[in-house]
Amino acid sequence: MKTIDYLEKQYNHAFEMLKFGESKNIALIAFNGAIIVGISKLLTDNIDFYLKLFFIYVILMM
């Protein structure tokens, strides 16, 4: 295996890992957004005061 082939293989592998990482981050951001929307919907409902404080704590910790 020539040096050029090896470097090209390493570059392609790094690029594939970068694409995987970016897609994973997009999925995590979407999931966090859905959780925040769901918890904020629960906050608008008539629920216990301590449960509301817990939900606010969870939102702030994200």
JORAPE-V121222 format. One line per field, one symbol per residue. phi: phi as a letter, one per 40 degrees, with the letter a starting at -180 (. if undefined). psi: psi as a letter, one per 20 degrees, with the letter a starting at -180 (. if undefined). burial: + if it has 9 or more other ideal C-beta (glycine too) atoms within 8 Angstrom, else -. Layout:
phi = ???
psi = ???
burial = ???
This chain:
phi = .cccccccccccccccccccccccccccccccccccccccccccccbccccccccccccccc
psi = prhggghhggghghhhhggggghghgghggghghgggghhghhirnrqghhghgggggghi.
burial = -----+-------------------------+--++--++-++--------+--++-++---
